[in-house]
Amino acid sequence: MKTLEDFQETINQCVRCGACQAHCPVYMETGREGSVARGKIVLAAALLAGTAELDDKMRKEMSLCLLCGSCVMKCPNQVPTDAIVGAVRRQITTDHGLSPLGKGVAAVTGSKTLLKTLSKGASLLSPLLFATIPETSGLRLRFAPESLKMRSLPPIPRRSLFDRIPEFLEGEPGKDTVGIFAGCALTYLYPEVGELLVRLPHHLGYSVFTPKAQGCCGMPACSSGNSHLLTTLHQTNTAAFTDHTTKLILTACASCHGMLHAHPAGDFSPSAAELVDIHVFLHQQGLTDRLAALPRWPQRPRVTYHDPCHLRSAGVTREPRELLQALPQVEFVDMEDAGLCCGLGGTFAVTHPDVSRAIGDRKLNGIKTSGASLIASSCPGCILQLQDIVNRAGLSIQVVHTLELIHQALTEQPK
Protein backbone atom coordinates (compact mmCIF):
# COMPACT_ATOMS: atom_id res chain seq x y z
CA MET A 1 0.00 0.00 0.00
CA LYS A 2 1.40 3.37 -1.01
CA THR A 3 2.67 5.82 1.58
CA LEU A 4 2.88 9.59 1.24
CA GLU A 5 6.54 9.26 0.23
CA ASP A 6 5.48 7.15 -2.75
CA PHE A 7 3.60 10.15 -4.13
CA GLN A 8 6.57 12.55 -4.00
CA GLU A 9 7.01 12.61 -7.77
CA THR A 10 3.32 13.14 -8.53
CA ILE A 11 3.06 15.84 -5.85
CA ASN A 12 5.83 17.71 -7.67
CA GLN A 13 3.76 17.56 -10.88
CA CYS A 14 1.18 19.96 -9.45
CA VAL A 15 1.80 23.31 -11.16
CA ARG A 16 -0.66 25.21 -8.89
CA CYS A 17 -2.77 26.21 -11.90
CA GLY A 18 -6.00 26.19 -9.88
CA ALA A 19 -8.06 24.24 -12.43
CA CYS A 20 -9.31 22.14 -9.52
CA GLN A 21 -11.06 25.13 -7.94
CA ALA A 22 -13.89 25.04 -10.48
CA HIS A 23 -14.61 21.37 -9.86
CA CYS A 24 -14.11 20.74 -6.14
CA PRO A 25 -17.51 20.43 -4.41
CA VAL A 26 -16.04 21.23 -0.99
CA TYR A 27 -14.19 24.32 -2.21
CA MET A 28 -17.38 25.61 -3.82
CA GLU A 29 -18.90 25.71 -0.34
CA THR A 30 -15.97 26.77 1.84
CA GLY A 31 -13.97 28.95 -0.56
CA ARG A 32 -10.87 28.03 1.45
CA GLU A 33 -7.59 27.14 -0.21
CA GLY A 34 -7.03 24.23 2.16
CA SER A 35 -10.25 22.63 0.90
CA VAL A 36 -9.18 22.41 -2.74
CA ALA A 37 -6.71 20.00 -4.36
CA ARG A 38 -4.03 22.64 -4.90
CA GLY A 39 -4.06 23.55 -1.21
CA LYS A 40 -3.94 19.93 -0.11
CA ILE A 41 -0.99 19.25 -2.41
CA VAL A 42 0.86 22.19 -0.83
CA LEU A 43 0.15 20.75 2.63
CA ALA A 44 1.27 17.26 1.60
CA ALA A 45 4.48 18.69 0.15
CA ALA A 46 5.10 20.55 3.41
CA LEU A 47 4.66 17.33 5.36
CA LEU A 48 7.22 15.59 3.17
CA ALA A 49 9.62 18.53 3.53
CA GLY A 50 9.22 18.52 7.30
CA THR A 51 7.92 22.09 7.41
CA ALA A 52 4.43 21.08 8.60
CA GLU A 53 3.11 18.69 11.19
CA LEU A 54 0.06 16.48 11.52
CA ASP A 55 -1.57 18.86 13.97
CA ASP A 56 -5.29 19.52 14.48
CA LYS A 57 -5.44 22.06 11.65
CA MET A 58 -3.79 19.66 9.22
CA ARG A 59 -6.14 16.84 10.24
CA LYS A 60 -9.16 19.09 9.72
CA GLU A 61 -8.01 20.15 6.24
CA MET A 62 -7.44 16.54 5.22
CA SER A 63 -10.88 15.56 6.51
CA LEU A 64 -12.47 18.16 4.20
CA CYS A 65 -12.28 15.95 1.13
CA LEU A 66 -14.99 13.75 -0.38
CA LEU A 67 -12.41 11.61 -2.25
CA CYS A 68 -14.72 12.06 -5.25
CA GLY A 69 -11.89 12.42 -7.78
CA SER A 70 -13.41 15.45 -9.55
CA CYS A 71 -10.13 17.34 -9.24
CA VAL A 72 -8.14 14.45 -10.69
CA MET A 73 -10.35 14.26 -13.78
CA LYS A 74 -9.82 17.96 -14.53
CA CYS A 75 -6.15 18.18 -13.53
CA PRO A 76 -3.95 18.75 -16.62
CA ASN A 77 -1.23 16.60 -15.04
CA GLN A 78 -3.63 14.03 -13.52
CA VAL A 79 -2.23 14.51 -10.01
CA PRO A 80 -4.10 11.92 -7.86
CA THR A 81 -5.06 14.24 -5.03
CA ASP A 82 -7.66 11.82 -3.65
CA ALA A 83 -5.00 9.12 -3.26
CA ILE A 84 -2.57 11.61 -1.72
CA VAL A 85 -5.18 12.70 0.83
CA GLY A 86 -5.77 9.02 1.59
CA ALA A 87 -2.05 8.53 2.19
CA VAL A 88 -1.98 11.50 4.60
CA ARG A 89 -4.98 10.09 6.47
CA ARG A 90 -3.20 6.76 6.83
CA GLN A 91 -0.17 8.60 8.19
CA ILE A 92 -2.41 10.42 10.67
CA THR A 93 -3.77 7.06 11.86
CA THR A 94 -0.25 5.65 12.16
CA ASP A 95 0.96 8.60 14.23
CA HIS A 96 -2.15 9.42 16.26
CA GLY A 97 -4.39 6.36 16.08
CA LEU A 98 -7.92 6.08 14.70
CA SER A 99 -10.46 8.77 15.47
CA PRO A 100 -13.64 7.71 17.34
CA LEU A 101 -15.41 7.66 13.98
CA GLY A 102 -12.62 5.60 12.44
CA LYS A 103 -12.92 3.11 15.28
CA GLY A 104 -16.65 2.85 14.65
CA VAL A 105 -16.10 2.31 10.93
CA ALA A 106 -13.54 -0.38 11.72
CA ALA A 107 -15.85 -2.10 14.19
CA VAL A 108 -18.72 -2.28 11.70
CA THR A 109 -17.04 -2.85 8.32
CA GLY A 110 -14.42 -5.13 9.81
CA SER A 111 -16.99 -7.48 11.33
CA LYS A 112 -19.54 -9.31 9.19
CA THR A 113 -21.09 -10.66 12.36
CA LEU A 114 -21.69 -7.18 13.75
CA LEU A 115 -23.03 -5.92 10.42
CA LYS A 116 -25.46 -8.82 10.25
CA THR A 117 -26.48 -8.37 13.87
CA LEU A 118 -27.17 -4.68 13.39
CA SER A 119 -29.19 -5.29 10.22
CA LYS A 120 -31.20 -8.02 11.97
CA GLY A 121 -32.18 -5.43 14.56
CA ALA A 122 -34.40 -3.82 11.90
CA SER A 123 -33.21 -0.27 12.65
CA LEU A 124 -29.78 1.13 13.37
CA LEU A 125 -31.48 4.08 14.99
CA SER A 126 -33.61 2.24 17.53
CA PRO A 127 -33.30 3.48 21.13
CA LEU A 128 -32.69 -0.09 22.26
CA LEU A 129 -29.62 -0.37 20.05
CA PHE A 130 -28.13 2.89 21.31
CA ALA A 131 -28.77 1.90 24.91
CA THR A 132 -26.32 -0.98 24.37
CA ILE A 133 -23.55 1.07 22.73
CA PRO A 134 -20.96 2.70 25.01
CA GLU A 135 -20.82 6.49 25.02
CA THR A 136 -17.27 6.38 23.68
CA SER A 137 -18.06 4.04 20.78
CA GLY A 138 -17.50 5.32 17.26
CA LEU A 139 -20.80 3.67 16.34
CA ARG A 140 -22.59 6.45 18.17
CA LEU A 141 -20.77 8.98 16.03
CA ARG A 142 -21.46 7.09 12.81
CA PHE A 143 -25.13 6.29 13.38
CA ALA A 144 -26.26 8.42 16.33
CA PRO A 145 -29.59 10.20 15.92
CA GLU A 146 -28.03 13.61 16.59
CA SER A 147 -25.65 13.18 13.63
CA LEU A 148 -28.49 12.02 11.38
CA LYS A 149 -31.08 14.52 12.55
CA MET A 150 -33.52 15.50 9.78
CA ARG A 151 -32.02 12.89 7.42
CA SER A 152 -34.25 10.50 5.47
CA LEU A 153 -33.21 6.89 5.95
CA PRO A 154 -34.67 3.69 4.50
CA PRO A 155 -35.90 0.96 6.85
CA ILE A 156 -33.24 -1.66 7.51
CA PRO A 157 -34.37 -5.00 6.01
CA ARG A 158 -34.40 -7.97 8.36
CA ARG A 159 -33.02 -10.33 5.71
CA SER A 160 -29.64 -9.61 4.17
CA LEU A 161 -28.69 -10.46 0.61
CA PHE A 162 -27.02 -13.68 1.75
CA ASP A 163 -30.29 -14.78 3.36
CA ARG A 164 -32.03 -14.35 0.01
CA ILE A 165 -29.80 -16.11 -2.50
CA PRO A 166 -27.76 -19.31 -2.80
CA GLU A 167 -24.00 -18.93 -2.97
CA PHE A 168 -23.88 -20.54 -6.40
CA LEU A 169 -26.47 -20.53 -9.19
CA GLU A 170 -25.86 -22.97 -12.05
CA GLY A 171 -26.25 -21.43 -15.50
CA GLU A 172 -26.62 -22.77 -19.01
CA PRO A 173 -24.09 -25.32 -20.33
CA GLY A 174 -21.11 -23.66 -21.94
CA LYS A 175 -21.64 -20.31 -20.23
CA ASP A 176 -18.95 -18.81 -18.03
CA THR A 177 -19.22 -18.23 -14.29
CA VAL A 178 -19.36 -14.63 -13.13
CA GLY A 179 -18.55 -13.53 -9.59
CA ILE A 180 -20.57 -11.01 -7.62
CA PHE A 181 -19.05 -8.46 -5.29
CA ALA A 182 -22.07 -7.12 -3.45
CA GLY A 183 -20.63 -4.67 -0.92
CA CYS A 184 -22.10 -3.69 2.43
CA ALA A 185 -24.91 -1.43 1.19
CA LEU A 186 -26.37 -3.94 -1.27
CA THR A 187 -25.99 -6.75 1.27
CA TYR A 188 -27.58 -5.09 4.29
CA LEU A 189 -29.28 -1.81 3.30
CA TYR A 190 -30.62 -2.54 -0.20
CA PRO A 191 -30.57 -6.37 -0.45
CA GLU A 192 -33.40 -6.32 -3.00
CA VAL A 193 -31.03 -4.51 -5.40
CA GLY A 194 -28.22 -6.90 -4.50
CA GLU A 195 -30.50 -9.77 -5.45
CA LEU A 196 -31.06 -8.21 -8.89
CA LEU A 197 -27.28 -7.99 -9.32
CA VAL A 198 -27.24 -11.76 -8.85
CA ARG A 199 -30.41 -12.69 -10.75
CA LEU A 200 -29.92 -10.64 -13.92
CA PRO A 201 -26.68 -12.35 -15.06
CA HIS A 202 -28.27 -15.71 -14.20
CA HIS A 203 -31.29 -14.72 -16.29
CA LEU A 204 -28.85 -14.27 -19.18
CA GLY A 205 -27.62 -17.85 -18.75
CA TYR A 206 -24.48 -17.32 -16.66
CA SER A 207 -23.53 -19.31 -13.60
CA VAL A 208 -23.26 -16.89 -10.70
CA PHE A 209 -20.95 -17.16 -7.69
CA THR A 210 -21.67 -14.85 -4.76
CA PRO A 211 -19.29 -15.89 -1.98
CA LYS A 212 -20.84 -15.36 1.43
CA ALA A 213 -17.38 -14.99 2.95
CA GLN A 214 -16.79 -11.69 1.14
CA GLY A 215 -16.60 -8.54 3.24
CA CYS A 216 -16.52 -4.79 2.81
CA CYS A 217 -14.70 -3.39 -0.23
CA GLY A 218 -12.58 -1.22 2.07
CA MET A 219 -13.74 2.23 0.97
CA PRO A 220 -14.77 3.29 4.51
CA ALA A 221 -11.42 2.05 5.83
CA CYS A 222 -9.64 3.95 3.10
CA SER A 223 -11.60 7.10 3.93
CA SER A 224 -10.71 6.84 7.62
CA GLY A 225 -7.04 6.02 6.96
CA ASN A 226 -7.13 2.48 8.38
CA SER A 227 -4.31 0.63 6.59
CA HIS A 228 -4.56 -2.45 8.79
CA LEU A 229 -8.25 -2.97 8.06
CA LEU A 230 -7.70 -2.36 4.35
CA THR A 231 -5.14 -5.16 4.27
CA THR A 232 -7.35 -7.49 6.30
CA LEU A 233 -10.38 -6.89 4.06
CA HIS A 234 -8.34 -7.45 0.93
CA GLN A 235 -7.11 -10.77 2.27
CA THR A 236 -10.66 -11.77 3.26
CA ASN A 237 -12.08 -10.90 -0.15
CA THR A 238 -9.26 -12.59 -2.03
CA ALA A 239 -9.81 -15.82 -0.07
CA ALA A 240 -13.58 -15.61 -0.64
CA PHE A 241 -13.27 -15.76 -4.42
CA THR A 242 -10.91 -18.76 -4.59
CA ASP A 243 -13.61 -21.47 -4.64
CA HIS A 244 -14.73 -20.84 -8.23
CA THR A 245 -12.87 -19.68 -11.32
CA THR A 246 -14.48 -16.53 -12.65
CA LYS A 247 -13.53 -14.43 -15.65
CA LEU A 248 -15.54 -11.47 -14.45
CA ILE A 249 -16.55 -10.00 -11.11
CA LEU A 250 -19.58 -7.75 -11.29
CA THR A 251 -20.41 -4.78 -9.07
CA ALA A 252 -23.52 -2.60 -8.80
CA CYS A 253 -22.09 -0.16 -6.26
CA ALA A 254 -20.00 2.71 -7.62
CA SER A 255 -18.01 3.00 -4.40
CA CYS A 256 -17.07 -0.69 -4.47
CA HIS A 257 -16.09 -0.35 -8.11
CA GLY A 258 -13.96 2.69 -7.32
CA MET A 259 -12.20 0.88 -4.48
CA LEU A 260 -11.57 -2.42 -6.22
CA HIS A 261 -10.81 -1.23 -9.76
CA ALA A 262 -7.35 0.26 -10.29
CA HIS A 263 -7.28 2.24 -7.04
CA PRO A 264 -4.25 4.57 -6.99
CA ALA A 265 -3.35 3.60 -3.41
CA GLY A 266 -2.83 -0.07 -4.29
CA ASP A 267 -4.39 -3.22 -5.74
CA PHE A 268 -7.48 -4.17 -3.75
CA SER A 269 -9.17 -6.35 -6.36
CA PRO A 270 -10.33 -9.65 -4.83
CA SER A 271 -9.20 -11.71 -7.82
CA ALA A 272 -7.31 -11.68 -11.09
CA ALA A 273 -10.72 -11.67 -12.80
CA GLU A 274 -11.76 -8.49 -14.57
CA LEU A 275 -13.90 -6.21 -12.42
CA VAL A 276 -16.87 -4.92 -14.45
CA ASP A 277 -19.71 -2.58 -13.58
CA ILE A 278 -23.09 -4.28 -14.05
CA HIS A 279 -24.27 -1.63 -16.56
CA VAL A 280 -21.28 -2.22 -18.78
CA PHE A 281 -21.85 -5.99 -18.56
CA LEU A 282 -25.56 -5.78 -19.41
CA HIS A 283 -24.81 -3.41 -22.27
CA GLN A 284 -22.20 -5.81 -23.64
CA GLN A 285 -24.71 -8.65 -23.43
CA GLY A 286 -27.09 -6.84 -25.77
CA LEU A 287 -29.69 -6.07 -23.12
CA THR A 288 -30.06 -2.50 -24.39
CA ASP A 289 -31.40 -3.72 -27.75
CA ARG A 290 -33.64 -6.25 -26.03
CA LEU A 291 -35.17 -3.55 -23.82
CA ALA A 292 -35.63 -1.21 -26.78
CA ALA A 293 -37.63 -3.90 -28.59
CA LEU A 294 -40.21 -4.21 -25.79
CA PRO A 295 -43.64 -2.57 -26.27
CA ARG A 296 -43.79 1.01 -24.98
CA TRP A 297 -46.00 1.56 -21.94
CA PRO A 298 -48.86 4.05 -22.40
CA GLN A 299 -47.96 5.93 -19.21
CA ARG A 300 -44.23 6.65 -19.03
CA PRO A 301 -43.01 8.76 -16.11
CA ARG A 302 -39.87 10.78 -16.69
CA VAL A 303 -36.60 9.48 -15.23
CA THR A 304 -33.25 11.22 -15.01
CA TYR A 305 -29.82 9.90 -14.05
CA HIS A 306 -27.22 10.94 -11.46
CA ASP A 307 -23.60 10.03 -12.23
CA PRO A 308 -21.85 8.60 -9.15
CA CYS A 309 -18.37 10.08 -8.85
CA HIS A 310 -16.58 6.74 -8.77
CA LEU A 311 -18.22 5.53 -11.99
CA ARG A 312 -17.83 8.86 -13.75
CA SER A 313 -14.11 8.89 -12.96
CA ALA A 314 -13.87 5.35 -14.37
CA GLY A 315 -15.51 6.46 -17.61
CA VAL A 316 -18.79 4.61 -17.00
CA THR A 317 -21.35 7.19 -18.10
CA ARG A 318 -22.70 6.05 -21.47
CA GLU A 319 -23.93 2.54 -20.62
CA PRO A 320 -26.32 3.46 -17.77
CA ARG A 321 -27.89 6.17 -19.92
CA GLU A 322 -28.37 3.94 -22.95
CA LEU A 323 -30.00 1.29 -20.79
CA LEU A 324 -32.35 3.89 -19.32
CA GLN A 325 -33.13 5.31 -22.75
CA ALA A 326 -34.11 1.83 -23.93
CA LEU A 327 -36.58 1.16 -21.11
CA PRO A 328 -40.19 0.85 -22.30
CA GLN A 329 -41.90 2.11 -19.13
CA VAL A 330 -40.09 5.43 -18.60
CA GLU A 331 -39.00 8.46 -20.58
CA PHE A 332 -35.35 9.30 -20.02
CA VAL A 333 -34.11 12.88 -19.82
CA ASP A 334 -30.63 13.98 -18.81
CA MET A 335 -30.47 16.59 -16.09
CA GLU A 336 -28.18 19.57 -15.81
CA ASP A 337 -25.10 18.86 -13.68
CA ALA A 338 -25.79 15.12 -13.67
CA GLY A 339 -22.15 14.55 -12.74
CA LEU A 340 -22.12 16.99 -9.82
CA CYS A 341 -21.19 15.20 -6.59
CA CYS A 342 -24.14 14.48 -4.29
CA GLY A 343 -22.05 15.36 -1.23
CA LEU A 344 -22.35 12.13 0.75
CA GLY A 345 -18.73 11.00 0.67
CA GLY A 346 -19.34 8.16 3.13
CA THR A 347 -18.29 9.35 6.57
CA PHE A 348 -17.93 12.94 5.24
CA ALA A 349 -21.69 13.35 5.73
CA VAL A 350 -21.21 12.58 9.43
CA THR A 351 -18.04 14.59 10.08
CA HIS A 352 -19.20 17.58 8.01
CA PRO A 353 -23.02 17.29 7.80
CA ASP A 354 -23.72 20.95 6.98
CA VAL A 355 -21.20 21.03 4.13
CA SER A 356 -22.49 17.68 2.88
CA ARG A 357 -26.07 18.96 2.75
CA ALA A 358 -25.04 22.21 1.07
CA ILE A 359 -23.16 20.29 -1.64
CA GLY A 360 -26.15 18.01 -2.12
CA ASP A 361 -28.53 20.94 -2.46
CA ARG A 362 -26.60 22.09 -5.53
CA LYS A 363 -28.24 19.15 -7.33
CA LEU A 364 -31.73 20.56 -6.82
CA ASN A 365 -31.84 22.96 -9.77
CA GLY A 366 -30.98 20.23 -12.26
CA ILE A 367 -33.42 17.81 -10.64
CA LYS A 368 -36.29 20.31 -10.71
CA THR A 369 -35.75 21.51 -14.28
CA SER A 370 -35.56 17.91 -15.56
CA GLY A 371 -39.21 17.43 -14.68
CA ALA A 372 -38.44 13.87 -13.60
CA SER A 373 -40.46 11.98 -11.00
CA LEU A 374 -37.74 9.33 -10.78
CA ILE A 375 -33.99 9.65 -10.29
CA ALA A 376 -31.92 6.59 -11.14
CA SER A 377 -28.37 6.06 -9.97
CA SER A 378 -25.94 3.22 -9.56
CA CYS A 379 -24.51 3.94 -6.13
CA PRO A 380 -26.37 3.07 -2.91
CA GLY A 381 -24.72 5.97 -1.10
CA CYS A 382 -25.84 8.44 -3.77
CA ILE A 383 -29.35 6.97 -3.65
CA LEU A 384 -29.44 7.52 0.12
CA GLN A 385 -28.20 11.11 -0.19
CA LEU A 386 -30.37 12.05 -3.17
CA GLN A 387 -33.54 10.78 -1.51
CA ASP A 388 -32.69 12.90 1.52
CA ILE A 389 -32.08 15.94 -0.72
CA VAL A 390 -35.43 15.72 -2.51
CA ASN A 391 -37.33 14.90 0.69
CA ARG A 392 -35.93 17.94 2.47
CA ALA A 393 -36.88 20.05 -0.54
CA GLY A 394 -40.44 18.75 -0.39
CA LEU A 395 -40.28 17.14 -3.85
CA SER A 396 -42.36 14.06 -4.70
CA ILE A 397 -39.50 12.23 -6.38
CA GLN A 398 -38.38 8.65 -5.85
CA VAL A 399 -34.71 7.68 -6.12
CA VAL A 400 -34.03 4.15 -7.36
CA HIS A 401 -31.19 1.95 -8.54
CA THR A 402 -31.06 1.51 -12.32
CA LEU A 403 -31.33 -2.27 -11.84
CA GLU A 404 -34.78 -1.84 -10.30
CA LEU A 405 -36.08 -0.18 -13.46
CA ILE A 406 -34.43 -2.79 -15.69
CA HIS A 407 -36.01 -5.56 -13.64
CA GLN A 408 -39.42 -3.88 -13.85
CA ALA A 409 -39.17 -3.67 -17.66
CA LEU A 410 -38.29 -7.38 -17.94
CA THR A 411 -40.89 -8.73 -15.53
CA GLU A 412 -43.98 -6.47 -15.61
CA GLN A 413 -46.61 -5.97 -18.26
CA PRO A 414 -47.37 -2.53 -19.75
CA LYS A 415 -49.72 -0.50 -17.57
N, C-alpha and C positions, 0 to 999 in steps of 0.2 A: 504494500500500500504506500502511495506516494506521501512524502513529507513536504513541508514547506520548502526545504532546501532543494528538492527535486524540481521545483518550479522557478528556480532562480533565472534560468535563461528566458522563459516565457514572460516572467515579470519584467525583465529588461526590454521586452518587445513592445511594452505599452509606451506610446508616444505622447500620451496626455492630450489627445486631440479633443476629447470630450464628446465624441459621437454617442457614447453610452448614456449621456444625460437625457437625450430625447426618448430613450426606450426603457429606462429603469423605472418600474412602477413605484418603488419606495422613494426614489429621488423626486418623482413628480409630486409626492405628498409632503416630504420633509424639506426639500430644497437645500439640503445640507450636503456638502462635498463628501463627508464621510459615508453617506448613504449610497453613493454612486460607485460604479466599478473603478473609475479613475482614482477616487479617493481611497478605496480599499486597497488598490495596487500600491499606492504610495505608502500606506500603513504597513502592508506586507513587506515591502522593500525596506522600510525602517526597522522592522523586526529582524530581518536577515542581517542588516548592517549593524545591529546592536544599539541603534539610537532611539528605540522605542521599547516599551515593555508591555507585557500582557496584563495591564492594569484594568480597573473597572471601566474606564472610558473606552479602551481598546475592545474589551469584551462586548460592550454595548454596541459599538459600531459594527462589529462582526456579526452580531445577532440581527442587525437590521438588513437582512438579505433573504429574499425568498428562494434563492437558488433556482430561479426560473430559467436562467440562461439567455434572457432577452439581450443582455449586453454582449454576450459572446457572439450571437448571431449577427449583430450589427458592427462588431469590432473589425476594423480593416485588417488587423493583424491576428484576429481570432484568439486573443488572449483569454484563457479559460478562467475568468474571474470566479465563477461559481466553484470550480475545483480548488482554487487558491483559498477562497474563504473557508471551504471545507477543511483544508489542510491546517489553517490557522485554528479553527475550532477544535480539531484533534489535538493540536499543540496545547491549547487552553486546558483541555481535559487531562492531558498528560501532566501538566504543571500544577493544575489547581483542582483536579478531580471533576466529576460530573456535577452539574447543577441539580437542584431538586427536580426540575422538569426532566433533565436528562436521565436521572435515576428512575423516574416514573416511566419514561419511554422504554428504558432498558428492561424494567420489570415486566412490562406488558408485552412488548414485541419480542423479547427474549424468551418468553415462556408460553408455549402453545397451551399448556394446561390452564394458566391464568386467563389467557384470552378466551378460551372455551368456557371457563367458569363464569367470567364476566358476561359473556354473551348469553349464557343459559339463564342468567339472572333477569333477563328480559329488559332491563333498563340500567344503563351505566349511571344514571342520574338518580336512582331511587334513594330515598333517605336511609333505608336499611343498609345499602351498600356503603354509603359514606360513614355510617356509624361504625363500620368495621375497619375503616382505613385510618391508620395513625395520622395525626395532625401534620407530621413531618414528611409524610409520603408524597413523592412526586405525582402519584396518581391523583391526589387532590388538586394539584396544580393543573394537570392535564385535562381532567374531566369535571372539576368542581363546578357546582352550579353558578358560583359568582363569576367564574371565568367564561361561562357560556350563557350568561344572562342575556335574554332577548334573542337568543339564537335558535333557529328552527332546526330540529333534529328528528331524523326518522326513528320509528320504534325499532328496538333491537330484536331481531328474530330469535326465537327460541332454538331453532334448528340451524346449525351451520351448514355450509356447503358440503362438508364431508359427511354430514348426516343424511344428505339428500342424494348422493351419487355413489356408484361403485368406484373403486379405485381404477379398474380397468374395464373398458367397454370394447368388445370385439367388433371389428368392422368387416367390410366386404373382403373376400379373398383377393390377394394381390395389392391391396391398398396399404400404404405405409401407416406406421403408428406415429401420432403426434402427441407431444407432452403438453400439459397444461400447468402454467404457473399462475395460480389464482391470486395470491396476495391477501393481506389481512382484510381489506375492505370488502372484497368480493366473497371472502370466506365467512365473515362474521356480520358485516353490516348490510351488504346487499347480496346475500347468497342466491337469490332468484336470478340475478344477473350472472353470477358465477356459474350457475347451472346451465345457462344458455351458452356460455363460453365452452362448456363441455359438450352439450347436446348438438350444437350446430355443426361442428366438424364430424361428429358421428353420423348426423343426418346426411352428410355428404359422402358417407361410406368409409371414413377413416376409423381405425382403432384409436382409442383415446386413453392415455395414461395420465391420471391425476394423482400423483403420490401424496398420500395423507401425511407423510413425514415431513413434507416441505414446510418452511416457516416464512417469516417476514422477508421481503426483498432486501431490507437493510436501509431503505431511504430515511426512516426516522432516526436510525442510529447514525447515519451519515450526517443528517442535519444537526444532531446534538453533539457530534464530534466523538462518538464512541467507537474507537478503532477495534477494541477487543470484541465487542458485540458484532461488528461488521464481519470480522474474521470468523467468529463462531457461526453466524448465520450462513455465511458462504459455505462453510464446511458442511453444515446441516443440509443445505439445499443441494449441494453437489452429491452427497450420499443418497439423498432421496430419489434422485433421477437415475441411479445406477441399475435399477431392476429391469428396465426395458430400454432397448435401443430406439431412440427417436431421432428423426432427421430435423424435426422442427419442434420448438417449444413456443406455444402461443400465449399471449397476454391480452387482457382486455382492460388493463389499468395503466394509464399513461405514466404514473409515477414508478410502477414496477418496471415498465419498459425502459424508462430513463435510467433507472439504477442498474439494471442487468445488461443493458445493451451499450457496449463501448463507453463505459463511464470513465471520465478522465482521471479519476483517482486510483483506478485499478480495475482488474478483471473480476467482476462479481457474477458472471454468468454461471448458472448451475450445471452447465453441460457444454460439450463441444458442439451440440446441435445449434442450428441457427435460431435465434430468437426473433419472432415475427409478431407484429401487432395483428390482432384478429381481423381488423378491417382490410389490411393488406392481403391477408390470407384469403378471406372471402372474395375479395375482388379478383385475386389470381385464379380462384376456382370458378369464375364465371357467374357468380351469384348476382352481380349487378345486372347482367342481361336477363337472367331468369326473373328477377324482380320486375324489371321493366316490361316484361311480357305479360305480367298478371293484369287482369281487368282493373281499370281505375274505379275507385269507390266514388259514389255520387257526392258524399260529403267528405271533403278533404281539408282538415284543419292545417293551418300553416305551421311549419316547423323551421327553426333556424339552428345553427350549429356553433358551438363554442370550441375553439382550438385549445386543448390542454397544452401548457408550455412544453412539457417533456415529449409530446408527440410532434409539435410544431418544430422544435429544435432538431428532431430526428428526420424531418422532411415528410412526415406523414400528415398531409393535409388534403390531398386530392381524393384518396380512396374513401374516407368517411363521407365526404360530400357527394361523390358519385353514387354511393349506396343509398344515401338519403334521397337524392334526386330521382332514383329509380323506384322508390317505394310507391305502391299504388294507393295507399290510404292517406297520404299527407302531401302537401304542397311545400316544397323546399324553397327557402329564400335565405340568402346569405345576409348576415347582419354587419353593420359597420363595427369596426374594431373587434372582429371575431377572435383575433389572436391576442387581444389584450388580456393580461394576467387577471385571474379572478381574485387574487389576493389571499388565498388560503395559506399556501406554503407550509402545510403540515402544522408543526408546532408554532410557526410564526403567528398564526391566528390566536394563539393562547398568550404568547409572550408580548405581542403587540396588537391587541384586539382592535383598537381604534384605527390604527394605520391599515390593518387588514380590511376592515369594513369600508374605509374611505377608498381604498384601491378597488374593492369590489363594486362600489357604487358607480365607478367610472364606466361600468358595463351597461348601466341602465339606459342611457340614451340610445345605444345601438339596439338593445332589446326592445324598447318601446317602439322605435321607428320601424322595426322589422314587421310589426303587426303579428308576430307569432304567438300562438297559444301554447306551443311546446318548444322547449330548448333541449336539444340532444347534445350529449358530450360523451367522451370516452375515458373519463377519469372520475372515479368515485369521489375523490376529494373535491373536484370542481363541481360535481353534481350537488354535493352537500352545501358548498359555499353559494352556488348560484340560486339554489332553492331558498336559502336564507336571504339573499339579496332581494329576490322578487317578492318574497313574503313581507319583508320589512317595508318594501315600497308599496304594498297593498295591491300588487298585480296578480290577476288570476291566471298564472302561468305554471305549468308543470314541467319539471326538469327530469329528463329520463336518460338512460344509457341508450346509445344507438342500437345495441343488440336487442333491446326490448321492442323497438319499432320493427326491426327486421323479423323478429319472431312473430310479431302480430301479423305482418304481411303474409308470412308463410303458413300460418295456422288458422286465421280467421277469415270468414266470408265477408264480402263487401256489405257495408251497412248503408 
